[in-house]
Amino acid sequence: MSFLTPAFLFGALALALPVVFHLIRRSTRDRLPFSSLQFLQPTPPRLTKRSRLEDLLLLLLRCLALALLALGFARPFLKQPSANDPVAGQPKRLVLLVDRSASMQRAGLWSAAVARAGEVLAQTTANDQVTVLAFDQEITRVMTFEDWQAAPAGDRAALARSRVEALKPGWGATQLGMALIAAAETLAEADVQQATPQREVVLISDVQEGGRLEKLQAFEWPKNLPLRVVPLKAKAGSSAGVQLVADSADTGLTNAAVRVRVNNAPDATKEQLQVGWATDTGAFIGTPTDLYVPPGQSRVVALPVPEGMTNGAGLPTRVVLRGDDEPFDNVAFAIPPSPTTLRVLYLGSDAAGDTRQPLFFLRRALPDTPRQRIEVDARPANAAVSPADLAGAGIIFATADVSPAVGALLREQAQAGKTVVFAPVTANAGATLAALAGTGGVPVAEAVVRNYAMLTELDFTHPLFAPFADPRFSDFTKIHVWKHRTVDLAGLNGVRVLAKFDSGSPALAEIPVGRGRVLVLATGWHPADSQLALSTKFVPLVVSLLDYAGALAGLDAAAHLVGEPVPLRPGVERLRLPDGSLTNLLAGTTNFTAALLPGIYRTEGGGSSTAFAVNLDPNESRTAALSADVFETYGLAPAVAPDSGEVRAARRAQLQAAESEARQKLWRWFLLGTLLVLFAETALAGWTARRASPTEVTA
């Protein structure tokens, strides 16, 4: 016999109570008739036979009642042969997600992640199927289902663990939502080939607040797909981080200063921090800035370049934070800004001071900033232009037909990597466009416009229109076009139409020329042709155009983060990485997508060398752990405990015991026996009391 709640058997200790009560029971001698007691002193009755038990049958019944009551509450049952585990032996398909983002560089986290991954893999059986995915902002397939099946059954877990051990945490941001979606999709693809009753996703991560789960909002998590989270906790210590802050026109900073933000973790134990420029070895240059940053708060501070340093090889590029225990996010890279002049060459037929011509609106769309002065060099379209004038321009605008010689020079500049914007205000521009494109002729004619035309089919994947991709800014239909030209681009190779009119005619097209490009705008931006210059889109579009041409490169160093594409100026051939290695680029590369290390990158080629900074994503400094129920808010199945063979067997035995006890219900017989014993004990106690009743005393 077994018991479902054996703790109630301790109630059998109450059997000692009847025995004790029987031992301390007071009994008196028999009463005898006696004369008057008036002259006698009262005395208590004497005890007799104090150490001898009396009425043993009555004592036995009372003890038996307590024993039966304790056994009944312990819920006894008779064991039956155990059924086989229906889950045992069935194959399970498992996806193991291992976090290798920058925050996993904290002390003790990666070694703990490898150990936990080994424990999960050790629990798998020969019938299971496992795939291992490592993630930061990208997904790395460490081991696929095919690799697992191809390996010998006894070596699979060890092989998977060895591959995990070969990994190291990188500098990428944590895209936890993307990783969970990839795990669910991996299981869905495998289920198409072979359905498996058991599926599971195991996540090994520090589950930090900066993990970015927002992608799960638009994803429906599969039903009956449990997620087991294995949270990792860093060793005790204080964590703070430093990031660059993008400058705006109204910051009021001097030309040789950058702004940084220092944030302290909510669970930080240190509040006194220091930040300042430092050498490559981490030593402060000059006196650092002392900051008081309470836990969970941040401070923004401007760091001027140390005195005596100018723009050159000795200019500091490293900002270091001191005072906390986690160094992975304590360095920010920046290129201290220096005043620059951007020269814009304009070739057109505008009259001087005419407020209705394209030049007037272009000048006002190019305001000076504290760190850059924009100089517009306006020349008549029929004026002679030297190669030196063209080479010194960051970007070239032409709104009228130019001479064949100037057209040839413009094409040479485009081939060298420059951007030429050609926006003819009349249809007499076919010769210039042909010279720029290097063809025999490009038909250009004045379009017939009824009422007005609109801009449609904009290519928001192009860097020029990428800033307008948000639905709040993507509507260009309110810009009315009164006049425009039709340009036949059918005979040109590699043309990319970036925008069209509602008639289907190209409104803006990009013609690749060597390492540069020619942008053809089929309408003018001045009021005689369109409302473009009067709209809120004009200034951002011009700034985006300068940025695409490379004229604004390096102005916003804080915008470049690890793993994100970095726009390159035309003509860049090579990149020197922070570790000193050199990467050759393909011709025509406009974006560098392999910035996987924080630091300073330097470009080579195109007649000049520039540098840009790449920094850690600020979200990686948000190291506080997410709440345990955050995944349920996104519709994920609750986390479950590890389901090892021993745990499963113990759970199965407990369930079978509960089922047997509920079916047999032996406790009812024990309670019935308790009632019968109590009835017998009551009857016996009454009979005993009547038999031992004392004789009355008479006077």
C-alpha positions, 0 to 999 in steps of 0.5 A, a space after each residue: 500500500 502506498 499513500 498519496 499524501 504521506 505527510 498526514 501519517 505524522 498524525 499517528 503521533 497523536 496515538 501517544 495522547 490516549 496513553 498519556 491520559 490513561 496514565 495520569 487518570 486519577 482514580 479514588 478508593 471505593 466509598 463506604 458509609 460513614 457517620 457525620 463528617 462534621 468534625 473531620 478535616 477535608 482531604 483530597 482523594 488519594 491516587 492509586 496505581 498511578 503507573 498502571 494502565 487500566 481499561 486496556 480495551 478502551 485505550 486500544 479503541 481510542 488509539 485505533 480511531 486515531 490511527 485510522 483517521 491518520 491513514 485516511 487523510 494520507 489517502 492510501 491506494 494500492 499500486 498497479 503496474 505502471 503504463 509505458 510513457 507515451 512520450 518516451 521514444 517519440 522524436 522531438 524537433 528542437 531549435 537552440 537559439 544562442 545569443 552572441 550579441 555585444 551584451 554577451 561580452 559581459 563577464 561570465 555570460 559567454 562561458 555560461 551560455 556555452 555551458 547551458 547549451 551543452 546541458 540542453 544538447 546532453 538531454 537529447 536522444 538519438 531520435 531527436 532532431 536539433 538545429 543550432 542558431 546563433 544570433 545578434 542582428 544576423 542569424 548564423 546557422 551553426 548546425 542544421 537538421 541535415 548536419 545533425 542527422 548526418 553525424 553519428 548518433 553518439 557524436 551529435 551532441 558533442 559536435 554541436 557543442 564544439 561548434 558553439 564553443 568555436 563561436 565568440 560574442 561579436 559587436 552586433 545588436 540584439 535582434 531577439 524578435 527576428 531570431 525567434 521568428 527565424 526559429 519558428 520558421 525553421 521548424 515550420 519548414 522542417 514540419 513540411 517535410 516530416 511532421 513531429 508531434 513534439 517541437 520546442 525552441 530553447 533560448 539561451 540569452 541574457 534577455 536584456 531590455 535592448 533585445 528588440 522584440 517589436 518584430 513579434 508584433 506582426 508575427 503569429 507565433 505557432 500554437 503548441 510551440 513552447 519556448 523555454 528561456 534559459 536566462 543568463 545573469 552577468 557577474 555582480 558589477 556596475 554597468 554604464 555605457 557611452 554613445 555619441 549624440 547626433 548634432 543638430 543645427 541648434 546645438 550651439 557647439 563649437 566646431 571642435 566638439 562632440 556630444 556624448 551620452 552617458 547612461 547608467 544601468 538601473 541596477 548600477 552600484 556606482 554613480 561617479 563616472 569619468 569620460 573624456 578623449 583617450 589614446 588608442 591605449 585607453 589613457 585619457 588625453 588631458 583632464 577627463 570630465 567628472 559626471 554624477 549619473 544615478 542608476 537608471 539615468 543618463 547625462 549628455 556632455 560636450 567634449 571639446 578637442 584638447 587644446 593644441 590638436 588640429 585636424 590630422 593624424 594626431 587628432 583623437 578619435 576615441 572617447 572612453 568612459 571610466 568608473 564601471 565594471 563592464 568595459 564592453 560599451 565604454 568606448 565611443 569612436 568619433 571624428 572631431 568635426 572641423 570647419 569645411 567648405 562645400 563648393 556647389 557648381 551651378 551652370 544655368 541661364 538665370 538672370 542675376 537676382 531673379 527670384 523666380 529662377 532655379 538658382 534662387 531657390 537652390 541657394 536657399 535650400 543650402 544653408 550654412 551650418 556651424 560645421 560646414 559652409 556651402 558656397 554656390 558658384 554660379 556660372 552662365 551655361 555658355 561660359 568656359 569652365 576649366 577642369 580645375 573648376 569642375 574638380 573642386 566642386 562637390 556636386 554639379 547642377 546644370 539647368 541649361 544646354 552647355 557647350 559640347 566642350 563643357 559637356 565632355 568635361 562634365 562627363 569626365 567628372 562623372 566618370 571620376 566619381 562626381 554627381 551631375 544633376 541635369 534639370 533642363 528648363 527647356 526642351 533644347 537640351 538633347 545635345 547636352 544630355 547626349 554628351 553626358 550619357 556618351 551616346 549619339 543623341 537622346 530625344 527630349 521634347 516638351 510634354 503636353 500637360 493638361 491642368 497639372 502632372 503629379 509625381 508617382 512611382 517613387 523608388 524609396 529603396 534608392 538612397 535619394 528617396 530613402 529618407 521619405 520611405 516613412 508613410 508620413 513623408 512619402 506622399 509627393 502627389 500634392 506637388 503639382 507640375 505645370 511643365 515638364 520634358 519627356 526624355 527618351 531613355 530607351 537607348 541608354 544602358 543601366 538607366 534606373 528610373 527613380 520617379 515618374 509622372 502620372 502619364 508614365 514619363 520618367 520624372 527622375 532618372 539615374 544614368 551610371 557614368 563610370 564611378 559616378 552618375 548623372 541624375 536627369 530631372 525632367 522638370 524644373 523646381 522653380 514655380 514656373 515649372 512646378 511647386 517642388 521648390 515651394 513644398 516641404 519636400 524640397 530642402 530634405 530632397 536637396 540635402 539627401 542629394 548632397 548626401 548621396 553625392 558624398 558631399 556631406 560624408 562625415 558630418 554625422 558620425 553618430 549615425 553609423 552603427 555596427 552592422 548597418 550599411 554605411 553610404 560611400 562617396 563615389 569612387 571609393 575603391 578600398 576600405 581600411 578597417 579598424 583592425 588594420 586590414 584592407 578590403 577591396 570594393 567592387 566598382 560602383 559600390 555605394 554602401 558598405 555593409 560589412 562594418 562589423 567592428 566598432 572603430 574608425 574606417 578609412 576610405 581610399 580611392 577616388 582621388 581622396 581619403 576620408 574616414 568615418 566612425 562606426 559605433 556600438 548600438 546604444 540599445 546594447 547598453 540597456 542591460 537590465 533583464 526583461 520581466 519573466 512574462 514579457 514573451 506572453 505579451 507577444 503571444 508566445 507559449 509560456 516557458 517550460 522547465 527542462 523535460 529530462 527523462 528522470 523528471 518525466 518519469 517522476 511526473 508520470 509516476 505521480 500522475 498514475 498514483 493520483 489516478 489510482 487513488 482517485 479510482 480506489 478511494 480507500 480513504 472512505 473505508 478508513 473513515 468508515 472504520 474510524 466511525 465504527 471504532 468511535 461508536 464502539 469506544 463510546 459504548 464501551 466507555 459508557 458501560 465501564 463508567 456505569 460498572 465503576 459508579 461509586 456507592 452513595 455515602 449516607 449519614 
